[in-house]
Amino acid sequence: MSEVISSALIAGGAAIFGAFVGGAVAYLAAIKGFKMNSQAVESTEIKQKKVECVVNLSGLKWVLGSYQLVPDEFKARFLFELNRISVLWSNDREAMKSLRDFFADRTNERLVSLIRRLCTSVNLPAEALSDAEIQNVFSLPMMGR
């Protein structure tokens, strides 16, 4: 009987040990998977913010035109988007250089260069556009201010 009991104890101990090891491996795999998924989600959200910023910046470039009165809300939105660049692209040296260049000399050429660099960094197909297409502004006369 003692041989049967010892075999049963060994088998039980092995089963408990196996369950413990299997649980630990599953736990570690779940933690790693969660971290990887969290990083992917974070990266996707940052890219979405970048795309939103570039599209808004391009859409608001008409604010720079001096041929019409621009409501303050649009000026504020344009400046808001420009200010977001330094945070969203802080790890992109070329984008930061383009932003500094634009702030140093606010010309159409520098704005085009900045928009092109930002588009490139988020895989928007700006290379298909000429400088004139990026510079051109579609606007309508506005009533009010």
C-alpha positions as CSV (number, residue, x, y, z in Angstrom):
1,M,0.0,0.0,0.0
2,S,2.8,2.4,0.7
3,E,4.0,2.0,-2.8
4,V,0.6,2.9,-4.2
5,I,0.4,5.9,-1.9
6,S,3.8,7.1,-2.8
7,S,3.0,6.7,-6.5
8,A,-0.2,8.7,-6.0
9,L,1.6,11.4,-4.1
10,I,4.3,11.7,-6.8
11,A,1.6,11.8,-9.5
12,G,-0.3,14.4,-7.6
13,G,2.8,16.5,-7.0
14,A,3.8,16.3,-10.6
15,A,0.2,17.4,-11.6
16,I,0.3,20.3,-9.2
17,F,3.8,21.3,-10.4
18,G,2.7,21.0,-14.1
19,A,-0.3,23.1,-13.4
20,F,1.8,25.7,-11.7
21,V,4.3,25.9,-14.5
22,G,1.6,26.0,-17.2
23,G,-0.2,28.8,-15.3
24,A,3.0,30.8,-14.9
25,V,3.8,30.4,-18.6
26,A,0.2,31.4,-19.6
27,Y,0.4,34.4,-17.2
28,L,3.7,35.6,-18.6
29,A,2.4,35.2,-22.2
30,A,-0.7,37.2,-21.3
31,I,1.4,40.0,-19.8
32,K,3.7,40.1,-22.9
33,G,0.7,40.1,-25.2
34,F,-1.0,42.9,-23.3
35,K,2.1,45.0,-23.4
36,M,2.6,44.5,-27.1
37,N,-1.1,45.2,-27.8
38,S,-1.0,48.4,-25.7
39,Q,2.1,49.6,-27.5
40,A,0.4,48.9,-30.9
41,V,-2.7,50.8,-29.8
42,E,-0.7,53.7,-28.5
43,S,1.3,53.9,-31.8
44,T,-1.9,53.8,-33.8
45,E,-3.5,56.6,-31.7
46,I,-0.4,58.8,-32.1
47,K,-0.4,58.2,-35.9
48,Q,-4.1,59.1,-36.0
49,K,-3.3,62.4,-34.2
50,K,-0.5,63.1,-36.6
51,V,-2.7,62.5,-39.7
52,E,-5.4,64.7,-38.1
53,C,-2.9,67.4,-37.5
54,V,-1.4,67.4,-41.0
55,V,-4.9,67.3,-42.6
56,N,-6.1,70.2,-40.4
57,L,-2.9,72.2,-41.0
58,S,-3.3,71.8,-44.8
59,G,-7.0,72.6,-44.6
60,L,-6.3,75.8,-42.6
61,K,-3.4,77.1,-44.6
62,W,-5.8,79.7,-46.1
63,V,-5.5,81.5,-42.8
64,L,-2.1,82.7,-43.8
65,G,-3.5,84.6,-46.8
66,S,-3.7,88.3,-46.3
67,Y,-6.4,88.9,-49.0
68,Q,-9.3,88.5,-46.6
69,L,-10.3,89.0,-43.0
70,V,-9.7,85.8,-41.0
71,P,-11.9,85.1,-38.0
72,D,-9.9,84.7,-34.8
73,E,-11.2,81.1,-34.3
74,F,-9.5,80.0,-37.5
75,K,-6.3,81.7,-36.6
76,A,-6.4,80.0,-33.2
77,R,-7.1,76.6,-34.8
78,F,-4.2,77.0,-37.2
79,L,-1.8,78.0,-34.4
80,F,-3.1,75.1,-32.3
81,E,-2.2,72.7,-35.1
82,L,1.2,74.3,-35.6
83,N,1.9,74.0,-31.9
84,R,0.9,70.3,-31.8
85,I,3.7,69.5,-34.2
86,S,6.4,69.9,-31.7
87,V,4.8,67.3,-29.4
88,L,3.6,64.8,-32.0
89,W,6.8,64.8,-34.0
90,S,9.3,65.4,-31.2
91,N,11.3,62.3,-32.1
92,D,11.5,63.2,-35.9
93,R,14.5,65.4,-36.4
94,E,13.6,66.4,-39.9
95,A,10.1,67.4,-39.0
96,M,11.4,69.5,-36.1
97,K,14.0,71.1,-38.4
98,S,11.2,72.0,-40.9
99,L,9.1,73.4,-38.1
100,R,12.0,75.6,-36.8
101,D,12.8,76.7,-40.4
102,F,9.1,77.7,-40.8
103,F,9.1,79.7,-37.6
104,A,12.4,81.4,-38.5
105,D,11.1,82.5,-41.9
106,R,7.4,82.1,-42.5
107,T,7.3,81.7,-46.3
108,N,5.2,79.6,-48.5
109,E,8.2,77.5,-49.5
110,R,8.9,76.6,-45.8
111,L,5.3,75.8,-45.2
112,V,5.3,73.5,-48.2
113,S,8.4,71.9,-46.9
114,L,6.9,71.4,-43.5
115,I,3.7,69.9,-44.8
116,R,5.6,67.6,-47.1
117,R,7.8,66.3,-44.3
118,L,4.8,65.8,-42.0
119,C,3.0,63.9,-44.7
120,T,6.0,61.7,-45.4
121,S,6.3,60.8,-41.8
122,V,2.7,59.4,-41.7
123,N,2.7,57.9,-45.2
124,L,0.3,60.4,-46.7
125,P,1.0,60.6,-50.5
126,A,2.1,64.2,-50.7
127,E,4.9,63.3,-53.2
128,A,2.3,63.2,-55.9
129,L,1.4,66.8,-55.3
130,S,3.4,69.7,-56.8
131,D,4.4,72.6,-54.6
132,A,1.8,74.8,-56.4
133,E,-0.9,72.3,-55.4
134,I,0.1,72.4,-51.8
135,Q,0.4,76.2,-51.8
136,N,-2.8,76.9,-53.6
137,V,-5.7,77.8,-51.3
138,F,-9.3,77.3,-52.0
139,S,-11.3,80.0,-50.3
140,L,-14.6,81.8,-50.6
141,P,-15.4,85.4,-49.5
142,M,-16.8,85.3,-45.9
143,M,-19.4,87.4,-44.3
144,G,-18.8,88.9,-40.9
145,R,-15.5,89.9,-39.5
